[in-house]
Amino acid sequence: MSDDAYHTLRTDPHLGDIVEDHGPQTLDPSTDPFERLVVSIVNQQLSTTAAATIRDRIFDRVEVTPDGILAADESVLRDCGLSGQKVGYVRNVAEAFQDGLSAESLRAMDDGEVIDALTEIRGVGVWTAKMFLIFVLAREDVFPVEDLGIRRGMERVFDVEADALSRGEMVEHAETWTPYRSYASLYLWRAVD
């Protein structure tokens, strides 16, 4: 985390105390974007514990590469805990990477282009694309308004009742954290941990 990001967010009237409590945060680019995208799909709509269990099984039983995912029998992926739908989704991602999507091409794109490229893959939505931008490409100014943890964090830091803020209001509040909205998001998640 840059000194500018830390100072800006530390002096924010809503995030300042959380920033002080948790100190500087880091965004580290992933060395294997394919693997991380598969993990994001596994994590969709699951508790942290359930997702970790399924993720561990997949990594134990399958080579998590485009070729490895496509070569794995569906029954093996299902036995790991993936639903039939998620088996299709991880295979769609594998096919996209075999068809030319790559870490290099994604890193060269701006945020909007990454979201467009990823959401063309069936099973990858805007939330997953934004998580990819933050946790795989380490982009500093992404605000995942679609995330429930972000909503709960904003409710806590703005001291409002559950569901009192619209997505538009959340995005508007987050504008004050530009160009460090990814870091602000990390702090919002810490607020509800």
Sequence and secondary structure as in RCSB ss.txt:
>XXXX:A:sequence
MSDDAYHTLRTDPHLGDIVEDHGPQTLDPSTDPFERLVVSIVNQQLSTTAAATIRDRIFDRVEVTPDGILAADES
VLRDCGLSGQKVGYVRNVAEAFQDGLSAESLRAMDDGEVIDALTEIRGVGVWTAKMFLIFVLAREDVFPVEDLGI
RRGMERVFDVEADALSRGEMVEHAETWTPYRSYASLYLWRAVD
>XXXX:A:secstr
  HHHHHHHHT TTTHHHHHHH        S HHHHHHHHHHHTTS HHHHHHHHHHHHHHS  SHHHHHHS HH
HHHHTT  HHHHHHHHHHHHHHHTT  HHHHHHS HHHHHHHHHTSTT  HHHHHHHHHHTS  SS   TT HHH
HHHHHHHTT  TT S HHHHHHHHGGGTT HHHHHHHHHHHH 
